[in-house]
Amino acid sequence: MNDPHSQTSGHGSAEAEHALNCRPAPKWAVVVEDALFPMPRQKIAARDILDQTGQGRDFVLVRDYETPHDVILADEAEVDLANGNVFRTVPRREHCEGQASAAPAKLAFVCDDVWKVTLIPQQTEHSLKRLLGVPDHAKLFRDFESPNDEHIAPDEHIAFADGPVFCTRAEEVPAPPTEFKIIVNGREKVVPEKELSEPLSASIA
């Protein structure tokens, strides 16, 4: 995702802001009309969200709340995805100014391109795995605009506002040894294979 202050190739404003804090920028994504789309940064104009989700100019963006009264967003309104990243669209001809909603906005946590909606911005490693259907044995990482993703420790507290995009990695299995130690006539020998033929065993002796 991208950066407004000091742009690095391929990254947006979020990375620059987090670079000042010595922390890589988290990735952001939105769910619009039940489809997942990556976003370049946390704060973005409503019109830019529509453009990046392939919506035409005949639609306006609506933030989805846990209420019948969702909020219609003006094209140039700055949308902070930390306040809710689940949206729908309505035809522009039906557009009427939306009122602020007292209900909580819907939040979409994402892991390995699978998303689940919740109203709870504070999770733990355990609860987020349960929400997203991640196996207990998998390692969970917050996905950054950097090769260095952040490992989430067991039962660590997770805030949606710190970034809703995660990935998993399998446990690393150590490579098998390339040399093996055997005892021949009471003496230790190092050989390149685990199983030896009769003649080779005799020659080592």
Z-matrix of the N, CA and C atoms (Angstrom, degrees):
N
C 1 1.455
C 2 1.525 1 108.87
N 3 1.345 2 117.83 1 171.16
C 4 1.462 3 117.16 2 -159.37
C 5 1.519 4 116.18 3 -116.49
N 6 1.371 5 115.40 4 175.05
C 7 1.450 6 121.84 5 -164.38
C 8 1.513 7 114.50 6 -133.67
N 9 1.358 8 120.03 7 131.90
C 10 1.450 9 120.51 8 -175.47
C 11 1.505 10 114.89 9 -89.88
N 12 1.301 11 120.14 10 -24.25
C 13 1.463 12 121.02 11 -172.16
C 14 1.517 13 111.79 12 -87.35
N 15 1.340 14 117.90 13 -61.74
C 16 1.458 15 119.43 14 177.79
C 17 1.499 16 107.17 15 -125.18
N 18 1.318 17 116.96 16 102.79
C 19 1.450 18 119.75 17 -172.68
C 20 1.507 19 111.73 18 -77.42
N 21 1.324 20 113.83 19 132.40
C 22 1.453 21 121.68 20 170.98
C 23 1.512 22 106.01 21 -105.27
N 24 1.304 23 117.71 22 145.68
C 25 1.458 24 120.36 23 -176.61
C 26 1.516 25 110.58 24 -55.49
N 27 1.335 26 115.83 25 127.74
C 28 1.459 27 120.65 26 176.06
C 29 1.503 28 114.19 27 84.08
N 30 1.339 29 118.79 28 2.21
C 31 1.464 30 120.72 29 -178.37
C 32 1.522 31 108.84 30 -130.14
N 33 1.348 32 114.73 31 157.27
C 34 1.449 33 119.40 32 -174.85
C 35 1.503 34 112.94 33 -111.42
N 36 1.327 35 116.10 34 -160.99
C 37 1.442 36 122.08 35 -171.98
C 38 1.506 37 113.08 36 -64.29
N 39 1.310 38 117.46 37 -32.04
C 40 1.460 39 119.59 38 -177.66
C 41 1.515 40 110.71 39 -59.15
N 42 1.326 41 117.12 40 -38.84
C 43 1.460 42 119.40 41 -176.92
C 44 1.511 43 111.03 42 -66.11
N 45 1.335 44 117.61 43 -40.25
C 46 1.453 45 120.30 44 -179.55
C 47 1.511 46 110.99 45 -64.38
N 48 1.339 47 116.54 46 -43.44
C 49 1.455 48 119.94 47 -179.87
C 50 1.518 49 110.77 48 -61.80
N 51 1.331 50 116.94 49 -42.30
C 52 1.453 51 119.74 50 -178.76
C 53 1.517 52 111.42 51 -74.65
N 54 1.333 53 117.28 52 -25.56
C 55 1.458 54 119.37 53 178.37
C 56 1.517 55 110.60 54 -63.27
N 57 1.337 56 116.05 55 -32.81
C 58 1.458 57 119.80 56 177.82
C 59 1.521 58 110.65 57 -63.87
N 60 1.338 59 115.99 58 -28.07
C 61 1.468 60 120.80 59 179.49
C 62 1.522 61 111.90 60 -96.79
N 63 1.330 62 117.15 61 11.62
C 64 1.468 63 122.34 62 179.24
C 65 1.526 64 111.08 63 59.72
N 66 1.290 65 116.78 64 33.39
C 67 1.466 66 121.08 65 -179.42
C 68 1.513 67 108.00 66 -138.18
N 69 1.335 68 118.91 67 132.13
C 70 1.465 69 119.59 68 179.55
C 71 1.526 70 111.24 69 -64.53
N 72 1.327 71 115.60 70 156.66
C 73 1.459 72 121.05 71 -178.56
C 74 1.521 73 110.56 72 -78.84
N 75 1.337 74 117.91 73 134.74
C 76 1.464 75 119.48 74 176.03
C 77 1.523 76 110.58 75 -74.35
N 78 1.314 77 116.09 76 155.33
C 79 1.453 78 120.68 77 174.73
C 80 1.530 79 109.84 78 -80.24
N 81 1.344 80 114.53 79 151.21
C 82 1.454 81 121.16 80 179.19
C 83 1.518 82 109.73 81 -127.01
N 84 1.318 83 115.75 82 153.38
C 85 1.456 84 121.37 83 179.24
C 86 1.515 85 108.50 84 -150.97
N 87 1.332 86 115.55 85 158.54
C 88 1.462 87 121.01 86 176.49
C 89 1.520 88 109.11 87 -125.97
N 90 1.325 89 114.52 88 156.67
C 91 1.455 90 121.53 89 170.08
C 92 1.519 91 106.34 90 -113.66
N 93 1.339 92 115.57 91 117.52
C 94 1.465 93 121.60 92 178.91
C 95 1.525 94 108.28 93 -123.82
N 96 1.322 95 115.64 94 122.77
C 97 1.465 96 121.44 95 -178.25
C 98 1.537 97 110.85 96 52.56
N 99 1.342 98 114.78 97 44.19
C 100 1.468 99 122.28 98 175.59
C 101 1.528 100 113.73 99 65.33
N 102 1.306 101 117.21 100 25.54
C 103 1.468 102 121.65 101 174.34
C 104 1.526 103 108.56 102 -127.94
N 105 1.338 104 116.05 103 144.24
C 106 1.461 105 122.35 104 -175.87
C 107 1.525 106 110.49 105 -94.01
N 108 1.352 107 116.09 106 135.34
C 109 1.465 108 121.66 107 179.18
C 110 1.533 109 109.37 108 -137.91
N 111 1.333 110 118.39 109 130.46
C 112 1.460 111 120.22 110 173.60
C 113 1.518 112 110.29 111 -69.80
N 114 1.327 113 116.12 112 149.27
C 115 1.458 114 121.76 113 177.71
C 116 1.528 115 109.47 114 -122.82
N 117 1.346 116 117.50 115 152.52
C 118 1.463 117 119.86 116 -175.43
C 119 1.518 118 114.75 117 -77.01
N 120 1.318 119 118.37 118 -16.66
C 121 1.467 120 120.65 119 -177.11
C 122 1.528 121 109.59 120 -165.33
N 123 1.318 122 114.68 121 171.49
C 124 1.467 123 120.91 122 -177.06
C 125 1.528 124 112.34 123 -72.42
N 126 1.329 125 116.97 124 -41.22
C 127 1.462 126 121.38 125 -178.27
C 128 1.526 127 108.74 126 -108.53
N 129 1.325 128 116.68 127 124.09
C 130 1.460 129 120.94 128 -171.28
C 131 1.524 130 108.81 129 -153.47
N 132 1.329 131 117.09 130 146.62
C 133 1.459 132 121.19 131 179.67
C 134 1.528 133 110.76 132 -66.93
N 135 1.318 134 116.14 133 145.87
C 136 1.467 135 121.36 134 179.66
C 137 1.525 136 110.93 135 -56.95
N 138 1.329 137 117.37 136 -40.64
C 139 1.462 138 120.70 137 -179.85
C 140 1.521 139 110.80 138 -63.43
N 141 1.338 140 117.16 139 -36.48
C 142 1.465 141 120.60 140 179.30
C 143 1.528 142 110.82 141 -67.30
N 144 1.327 143 116.53 142 -36.36
C 145 1.469 144 119.25 143 175.80
C 146 1.522 145 109.53 144 -62.44
N 147 1.328 146 116.60 145 -45.28
C 148 1.463 147 119.68 146 178.46
C 149 1.525 148 111.19 147 -60.22
N 150 1.338 149 116.42 148 -42.77
C 151 1.468 150 119.86 149 179.65
C 152 1.522 151 111.30 150 -61.99
N 153 1.326 152 116.87 151 -43.20
C 154 1.465 153 120.69 152 -176.00
C 155 1.527 154 112.85 153 -76.81
N 156 1.321 155 116.56 154 -8.76
C 157 1.464 156 119.48 155 175.22
C 158 1.531 157 111.58 156 -106.75
N 159 1.336 158 116.24 157 6.65
C 160 1.453 159 120.63 158 175.36
C 161 1.520 160 114.45 159 78.21
N 162 1.331 161 116.83 160 16.67
C 163 1.463 162 119.99 161 178.95
C 164 1.527 163 109.52 162 -80.80
N 165 1.312 164 116.86 163 140.38
C 166 1.455 165 120.87 164 179.53
C 167 1.518 166 112.19 165 -78.49
N 168 1.314 167 114.71 166 175.70
C 169 1.462 168 120.76 167 -179.14
C 170 1.526 169 112.56 168 -72.78
N 171 1.317 170 116.43 169 -3.08
C 172 1.467 171 119.83 170 -179.46
C 173 1.522 172 112.57 171 -87.38
N 174 1.344 173 116.50 172 4.29
C 175 1.463 174 120.24 173 -177.14
C 176 1.521 175 111.02 174 -124.41
N 177 1.327 176 115.54 175 156.08
C 178 1.459 177 122.17 176 172.09
C 179 1.519 178 108.05 177 -121.92
N 180 1.330 179 114.81 178 157.76
C 181 1.464 180 121.21 179 -175.55
C 182 1.524 181 110.62 180 -91.52
N 183 1.322 182 115.10 181 139.75
C 184 1.467 183 121.38 182 -179.67
C 185 1.523 184 108.20 183 -128.38
N 186 1.340 185 116.85 184 122.75
C 187 1.471 186 119.86 185 175.67
C 188 1.523 187 108.91 186 -76.40
N 189 1.335 188 115.32 187 133.32
C 190 1.464 189 122.16 188 -173.76
C 191 1.524 190 110.00 189 -90.20
N 192 1.325 191 116.32 190 121.75
C 193 1.462 192 123.01 191 178.57
C 194 1.527 193 109.75 192 -113.37
N 195 1.307 194 115.19 193 166.50
C 196 1.466 195 120.83 194 176.03
C 197 1.528 196 108.20 195 -83.91
N 198 1.324 197 114.60 196 59.85
C 199 1.458 198 122.55 197 -176.98
C 200 1.517 199 107.71 198 -166.00
N 201 1.323 200 118.69 199 155.53
C 202 1.469 201 119.63 200 174.86
C 203 1.527 202 112.39 201 -66.79
N 204 1.334 203 117.46 202 -17.25
C 205 1.464 204 121.54 203 -174.73
C 206 1.529 205 110.02 204 -99.34
N 207 1.329 206 115.94 205 81.34
C 208 1.459 207 120.48 206 176.66
C 209 1.529 208 109.63 207 -77.59
N 210 1.342 209 116.00 208 170.18
C 211 1.460 210 120.61 209 -174.14
C 212 1.515 211 109.68 210 -111.43
N 213 1.336 212 116.55 211 122.37
C 214 1.459 213 122.36 212 176.28
C 215 1.520 214 108.47 213 -82.99
N 216 1.334 215 115.61 214 134.49
C 217 1.462 216 121.31 215 -174.39
C 218 1.526 217 110.34 216 -107.86
N 219 1.318 218 115.86 217 133.00
C 220 1.460 219 120.74 218 175.13
C 221 1.525 220 109.49 219 -65.27
N 222 1.316 221 116.71 220 151.37
C 223 1.463 222 121.22 221 -175.79
C 224 1.526 223 112.44 222 -53.21
N 225 1.316 224 117.20 223 -43.22
C 226 1.470 225 120.82 224 -175.15
C 227 1.521 226 113.06 225 -92.57
N 228 1.319 227 117.60 226 4.59
C 229 1.467 228 119.71 227 178.81
C 230 1.529 229 109.86 228 -65.07
N 231 1.330 230 116.60 229 135.20
C 232 1.464 231 120.11 230 175.20
C 233 1.519 232 108.57 231 -79.45
N 234 1.306 233 115.80 232 124.67
C 235 1.460 234 122.24 233 -177.47
C 236 1.513 235 108.54 234 -105.21
N 237 1.328 236 116.76 235 120.54
C 238 1.465 237 121.66 236 175.26
C 239 1.526 238 107.06 237 -93.14
N 240 1.326 239 115.84 238 110.11
C 241 1.463 240 120.14 239 -175.76
C 242 1.520 241 112.39 240 -66.05
N 243 1.340 242 117.08 241 -18.99
C 244 1.460 243 119.75 242 176.60
C 245 1.525 244 111.59 243 -65.62
N 246 1.317 245 116.53 244 -18.32
C 247 1.461 246 120.94 245 179.46
C 248 1.527 247 112.53 246 -93.27
N 249 1.323 248 117.03 247 7.17
C 250 1.453 249 121.54 248 -179.43
C 251 1.516 250 110.03 249 136.40
N 252 1.327 251 116.86 250 128.66
C 253 1.468 252 120.54 251 -175.87
C 254 1.530 253 112.87 252 -124.39
N 255 1.333 254 116.28 253 24.64
C 256 1.466 255 121.25 254 177.59
C 257 1.529 256 107.77 255 -113.84
N 258 1.331 257 115.51 256 126.34
C 259 1.462 258 120.51 257 -173.73
C 260 1.528 259 110.86 258 -136.32
N 261 1.314 260 114.41 259 166.16
C 262 1.451 261 122.12 260 167.41
C 263 1.520 262 106.75 261 -137.36
N 264 1.310 263 117.50 262 177.04
C 265 1.457 264 120.57 263 178.42
C 266 1.523 265 109.54 264 -126.91
N 267 1.324 266 114.70 265 155.49
C 268 1.470 267 120.54 266 173.52
C 269 1.520 268 107.31 267 -132.99
N 270 1.328 269 117.67 268 150.92
C 271 1.465 270 119.86 269 176.81
C 272 1.526 271 110.97 270 -58.23
N 273 1.319 272 116.20 271 139.96
C 274 1.459 273 121.03 272 -176.67
C 275 1.532 274 111.62 273 -59.58
N 276 1.307 275 117.09 274 -32.08
C 277 1.465 276 119.26 275 -178.15
C 278 1.523 277 111.78 276 -66.81
N 279 1.361 278 116.57 277 -20.30
C 280 1.457 279 119.76 278 178.16
C 281 1.525 280 111.61 279 -95.84
N 282 1.333 281 114.23 280 5.76
C 283 1.464 282 119.34 281 -174.83
C 284 1.519 283 111.64 282 -65.10
N 285 1.325 284 115.18 283 129.99
C 286 1.456 285 121.26 284 169.13
C 287 1.515 286 106.89 285 -139.51
N 288 1.301 287 116.88 286 150.09
C 289 1.462 288 120.45 287 -174.37
C 290 1.526 289 110.43 288 -59.95
N 291 1.323 290 115.95 289 130.89
C 292 1.450 291 121.06 290 179.24
C 293 1.518 292 111.69 291 -87.84
N 294 1.296 293 115.54 292 148.66
C 295 1.449 294 121.22 293 176.97
C 296 1.528 295 109.32 294 -97.15
N 297 1.323 296 115.99 295 153.54
C 298 1.458 297 119.91 296 177.15
C 299 1.521 298 109.56 297 -60.64
N 300 1.331 299 115.66 298 140.72
C 301 1.460 300 120.18 299 -178.38
C 302 1.523 301 109.85 300 -105.66
N 303 1.311 302 115.49 301 139.22
C 304 1.465 303 120.41 302 177.22
C 305 1.517 304 111.24 303 -85.30
N 306 1.317 305 117.01 304 -12.16
C 307 1.464 306 120.92 305 -179.83
C 308 1.524 307 110.01 306 -76.91
N 309 1.331 308 117.62 307 156.39
C 310 1.466 309 119.67 308 177.67
C 311 1.523 310 111.33 309 -70.80
N 312 1.329 311 116.18 310 142.77
C 313 1.461 312 121.02 311 176.21
C 314 1.526 313 109.27 312 -76.90
N 315 1.324 314 116.22 313 151.34
C 316 1.458 315 120.49 314 177.73
C 317 1.531 316 110.00 315 -75.80
N 318 1.329 317 115.01 316 142.76
C 319 1.463 318 122.37 317 -177.51
C 320 1.519 319 108.97 318 -122.17
N 321 1.322 320 116.50 319 133.39
C 322 1.464 321 120.79 320 178.46
C 323 1.519 322 109.38 321 -111.72
N 324 1.328 323 116.82 322 110.30
C 325 1.462 324 121.56 323 170.00
C 326 1.527 325 107.66 324 -84.05
N 327 1.328 326 116.17 325 143.98
C 328 1.469 327 121.57 326 -174.66
C 329 1.524 328 108.90 327 -127.51
N 330 1.326 329 116.07 328 136.25
C 331 1.464 330 120.73 329 174.39
C 332 1.516 331 108.97 330 -143.97
N 333 1.344 332 115.77 331 122.48
C 334 1.469 333 121.39 332 -179.96
C 335 1.527 334 110.69 333 51.54
N 336 1.351 335 115.52 334 43.92
C 337 1.467 336 123.44 335 176.68
C 338 1.526 337 113.93 336 67.72
N 339 1.327 338 116.94 337 12.51
C 340 1.469 339 121.73 338 172.42
C 341 1.523 340 107.09 339 -107.53
N 342 1.332 341 117.81 340 133.91
C 343 1.456 342 120.67 341 -177.27
C 344 1.515 343 111.27 342 -124.15
N 345 1.336 344 113.64 343 149.08
C 346 1.462 345 120.80 344 176.17
C 347 1.529 346 107.68 345 -137.70
N 348 1.320 347 115.01 346 141.60
C 349 1.460 348 121.30 347 -177.15
C 350 1.517 349 109.92 348 -96.83
N 351 1.332 350 114.82 349 140.41
C 352 1.459 351 121.75 350 177.33
C 353 1.518 352 108.01 351 -146.33
N 354 1.326 353 116.32 352 169.05
C 355 1.461 354 121.52 353 172.88
C 356 1.521 355 111.27 354 -106.82
N 357 1.333 356 116.66 355 -1.05
C 358 1.462 357 121.92 356 -173.14
C 359 1.530 358 109.67 357 -100.50
N 360 1.334 359 118.82 358 109.69
C 361 1.469 360 120.40 359 -178.38
C 362 1.524 361 114.01 360 -77.96
N 363 1.335 362 117.18 361 -20.60
C 364 1.461 363 121.14 362 -179.44
C 365 1.524 364 108.83 363 -102.96
N 366 1.325 365 116.10 364 119.19
C 367 1.459 366 121.54 365 179.98
C 368 1.528 367 108.81 366 -125.76
N 369 1.316 368 116.13 367 173.39
C 370 1.459 369 122.05 368 167.55
C 371 1.522 370 107.42 369 -116.93
N 372 1.311 371 116.02 370 168.12
C 373 1.464 372 119.33 371 176.60
C 374 1.525 373 109.96 372 -54.58
N 375 1.327 374 117.11 373 -41.96
C 376 1.462 375 121.87 374 -178.60
C 377 1.531 376 111.24 375 -66.48
N 378 1.341 377 116.89 376 -48.87
C 379 1.464 378 119.37 377 -176.02
C 380 1.527 379 111.25 378 -68.04
N 381 1.342 380 116.94 379 -34.66
C 382 1.466 381 119.40 380 179.72
C 383 1.532 382 111.00 381 -69.18
N 384 1.328 383 116.73 382 -39.12
C 385 1.465 384 119.49 383 175.40
C 386 1.524 385 110.50 384 -60.79
N 387 1.321 386 116.69 385 -41.69
C 388 1.472 387 120.39 386 179.48
C 389 1.517 388 110.65 387 -64.98
N 390 1.337 389 115.92 388 -42.52
C 391 1.466 390 120.23 389 179.75
C 392 1.522 391 110.85 390 -60.48
N 393 1.336 392 116.53 391 -44.12
C 394 1.459 393 122.02 392 -173.20
C 395 1.526 394 113.55 393 -91.01
N 396 1.329 395 117.11 394 -4.60
C 397 1.460 396 120.14 395 -179.59
C 398 1.508 397 113.34 396 73.27
N 399 1.328 398 116.54 397 30.42
C 400 1.463 399 121.35 398 179.12
C 401 1.528 400 109.00 399 -86.43
N 402 1.332 401 118.69 400 132.89
C 403 1.474 402 120.08 401 179.05
C 404 1.527 403 111.76 402 -59.67
N 405 1.316 404 115.31 403 146.68
C 406 1.461 405 120.27 404 -178.02
C 407 1.524 406 112.48 405 -59.43
N 408 1.344 407 117.50 406 -32.03
C 409 1.463 408 119.74 407 -174.86
C 410 1.533 409 112.78 408 -80.88
N 411 1.353 410 117.69 409 -12.23
C 412 1.473 411 120.28 410 -178.06
C 413 1.527 412 110.29 411 -73.80
N 414 1.318 413 115.59 412 148.43
C 415 1.461 414 120.99 413 174.79
C 416 1.517 415 108.75 414 -89.06
N 417 1.342 416 115.93 415 130.35
C 418 1.457 417 122.09 416 -177.16
C 419 1.527 418 109.67 417 -102.22
N 420 1.346 419 115.79 418 135.22
C 421 1.467 420 121.79 419 -179.86
C 422 1.523 421 109.22 420 -130.65
N 423 1.345 422 116.34 421 139.35
C 424 1.473 423 119.02 422 168.71
C 425 1.518 424 107.65 423 -77.83
N 426 1.331 425 115.85 424 130.23
C 427 1.463 426 122.47 425 -173.47
C 428 1.523 427 109.83 426 -84.42
N 429 1.335 428 116.12 427 119.02
C 430 1.457 429 121.87 428 -178.78
C 431 1.525 430 110.99 429 -108.13
N 432 1.342 431 115.26 430 163.39
C 433 1.461 432 121.95 431 170.68
C 434 1.523 433 107.91 432 -79.33
N 435 1.299 434 115.64 433 58.94
C 436 1.460 435 122.17 434 -173.16
C 437 1.520 436 106.80 435 -169.53
N 438 1.342 437 117.39 436 154.54
C 439 1.471 438 117.94 437 175.22
C 440 1.519 439 112.46 438 -67.21
N 441 1.332 440 117.21 439 -16.98
C 442 1.461 441 121.04 440 -173.82
C 443 1.522 442 110.55 441 -98.31
N 444 1.333 443 116.12 442 84.48
C 445 1.451 444 120.08 443 177.36
C 446 1.528 445 110.00 444 -73.94
N 447 1.333 446 115.81 445 162.30
C 448 1.467 447 121.39 446 -174.08
C 449 1.525 448 110.62 447 -100.75
N 450 1.315 449 116.09 448 118.39
C 451 1.462 450 120.15 449 178.73
C 452 1.517 451 110.07 450 -71.92
N 453 1.318 452 116.14 451 134.15
C 454 1.460 453 122.22 452 178.57
C 455 1.523 454 108.16 453 -97.85
N 456 1.312 455 115.85 454 117.41
C 457 1.460 456 121.07 455 -177.96
C 458 1.525 457 110.41 456 -73.78
N 459 1.341 458 117.41 457 156.31
C 460 1.471 459 120.66 458 178.20
C 461 1.526 460 111.81 459 -53.80
N 462 1.346 461 114.70 460 129.43
C 463 1.469 462 123.44 461 179.50
C 464 1.527 463 114.05 462 60.89
N 465 1.329 464 117.10 463 17.78
C 466 1.467 465 120.27 464 172.44
C 467 1.523 466 109.34 465 -66.09
N 468 1.336 467 116.64 466 144.09
C 469 1.460 468 120.86 467 178.70
C 470 1.525 469 109.60 468 -80.34
N 471 1.334 470 115.64 469 135.66
C 472 1.460 471 122.87 470 -173.76
C 473 1.522 472 108.56 471 -123.86
N 474 1.337 473 116.71 472 127.27
C 475 1.462 474 121.57 473 177.55
C 476 1.524 475 109.43 474 -104.58
N 477 1.320 476 116.75 475 130.80
C 478 1.461 477 121.38 476 178.45
C 479 1.522 478 110.86 477 -56.59
N 480 1.327 479 116.84 478 -38.81
C 481 1.463 480 121.33 479 -176.62
C 482 1.524 481 112.97 480 -64.11
N 483 1.329 482 117.66 481 -17.29
C 484 1.470 483 120.88 482 178.25
C 485 1.528 484 112.07 483 -83.93
N 486 1.335 485 116.83 484 -1.94
C 487 1.460 486 121.01 485 179.91
C 488 1.512 487 110.57 486 126.99
N 489 1.356 488 118.43 487 126.81
C 490 1.459 489 120.91 488 -174.57
C 491 1.521 490 114.87 489 -99.24
N 492 1.344 491 117.40 490 4.15
C 493 1.466 492 119.91 491 -173.99
C 494 1.529 493 109.51 492 -104.70
N 495 1.342 494 115.55 493 127.81
C 496 1.456 495 121.83 494 -176.28
C 497 1.529 496 109.88 495 -130.73
N 498 1.319 497 115.11 496 165.85
C 499 1.458 498 120.83 497 173.72
C 500 1.525 499 107.80 498 -143.28
N 501 1.306 500 116.45 499 164.72
C 502 1.455 501 121.24 500 179.07
C 503 1.522 502 109.37 501 -119.90
N 504 1.310 503 115.28 502 157.24
C 505 1.456 504 121.78 503 174.55
C 506 1.515 505 108.05 504 -138.22
N 507 1.321 506 114.65 505 142.37
C 508 1.461 507 119.53 506 177.83
C 509 1.523 508 109.31 507 -72.97
N 510 1.315 509 115.06 508 156.24
C 511 1.459 510 119.80 509 175.23
C 512 1.523 511 109.41 510 -59.50
N 513 1.330 512 116.34 511 136.39
C 514 1.455 513 119.87 512 178.82
C 515 1.519 514 110.07 513 -74.45
N 516 1.327 515 116.04 514 127.01
C 517 1.462 516 121.72 515 178.96
C 518 1.527 517 107.95 516 -99.45
N 519 1.323 518 118.44 517 122.73
C 520 1.463 519 119.61 518 -178.94
C 521 1.520 520 111.53 519 -60.98
N 522 1.324 521 114.70 520 143.27
C 523 1.467 522 119.78 521 179.07
C 524 1.525 523 109.68 522 -66.97
N 525 1.334 524 116.48 523 145.21
C 526 1.465 525 118.66 524 179.28
C 527 1.529 526 110.32 525 -65.01
N 528 1.314 527 117.16 526 149.22
C 529 1.468 528 119.60 527 -179.95
C 530 1.521 529 110.83 528 -63.22
N 531 1.325 530 115.00 529 147.66
C 532 1.467 531 120.28 530 179.06
C 533 1.528 532 111.67 531 -95.23
N 534 1.339 533 116.51 532 -8.83
C 535 1.458 534 121.03 533 176.66
C 536 1.522 535 109.47 534 -133.31
N 537 1.289 536 116.23 535 150.71
C 538 1.461 537 121.44 536 -178.25
C 539 1.526 538 109.55 537 -130.01
N 540 1.329 539 114.11 538 144.19
C 541 1.461 540 119.74 539 178.59
C 542 1.530 541 108.85 540 -101.52
N 543 1.324 542 115.58 541 132.59
C 544 1.461 543 120.79 542 176.39
C 545 1.522 544 108.33 543 -130.16
N 546 1.321 545 115.34 544 162.25
C 547 1.465 546 121.49 545 177.52
C 548 1.527 547 107.82 546 -108.76
N 549 1.312 548 117.02 547 121.84
C 550 1.459 549 122.59 548 178.18
C 551 1.529 550 108.30 549 -125.49
N 552 1.336 551 114.75 550 121.14
C 553 1.470 552 119.96 551 -178.04
C 554 1.528 553 111.75 552 51.78
N 555 1.349 554 114.92 553 40.48
C 556 1.461 555 118.76 554 176.02
C 557 1.516 556 114.11 555 79.72
N 558 1.326 557 118.09 556 2.28
C 559 1.472 558 120.68 557 -179.11
C 560 1.528 559 109.88 558 -119.03
N 561 1.354 560 115.92 559 142.10
C 562 1.462 561 121.43 560 -179.29
C 563 1.517 562 110.54 561 -79.04
N 564 1.352 563 115.23 562 132.76
C 565 1.459 564 121.81 563 177.25
C 566 1.527 565 108.85 564 -127.02
N 567 1.339 566 117.21 565 149.52
C 568 1.468 567 122.91 566 176.13
C 569 1.526 568 107.62 567 -108.33
N 570 1.355 569 116.34 568 125.57
C 571 1.462 570 121.06 569 -178.30
C 572 1.526 571 109.18 570 -128.15
N 573 1.357 572 118.08 571 156.23
C 574 1.464 573 120.85 572 -176.31
C 575 1.515 574 114.87 573 -83.10
N 576 1.323 575 120.10 574 -8.62
C 577 1.458 576 121.76 575 -177.95
C 578 1.521 577 110.49 576 -128.79
N 579 1.352 578 113.57 577 151.83
C 580 1.463 579 118.59 578 -177.35
C 581 1.521 580 111.57 579 -74.27
N 582 1.358 581 116.99 580 -34.50
C 583 1.457 582 120.96 581 -179.41
C 584 1.523 583 108.92 582 -115.71
N 585 1.295 584 116.36 583 135.27
C 586 1.459 585 121.79 584 -177.83
C 587 1.527 586 109.92 585 -115.60
N 588 1.311 587 115.91 586 147.34
C 589 1.466 588 120.35 587 175.52
C 590 1.522 589 108.59 588 -77.71
N 591 1.318 590 116.18 589 164.11
C 592 1.486 591 121.64 590 -178.91
C 593 1.536 592 111.87 591 -58.93
N 594 1.356 593 118.15 592 -47.98
C 595 1.466 594 118.23 593 -179.86
C 596 1.513 595 113.72 594 -61.34
N 597 1.391 596 116.58 595 -39.44
C 598 1.450 597 119.27 596 -179.85
C 599 1.501 598 111.84 597 -67.27
N 600 1.344 599 116.19 598 -37.41
C 601 1.465 600 119.42 599 177.23
C 602 1.521 601 110.21 600 -62.68
N 603 1.299 602 115.47 601 -39.51
C 604 1.474 603 119.45 602 -179.98
C 605 1.518 604 111.63 603 -66.90
N 606 1.367 605 115.95 604 -38.12
C 607 1.454 606 118.41 605 -177.57
C 608 1.504 607 111.80 606 -68.72
N 609 1.381 608 114.86 607 -34.13
C 610 1.478 609 118.04 608 177.19
C 611 1.498 610 110.86 609 -64.60
N 612 1.324 611 116.42 610 -38.88
C 613 1.455 612 119.37 611 179.62
C 614 1.517 613 109.58 612 -62.49
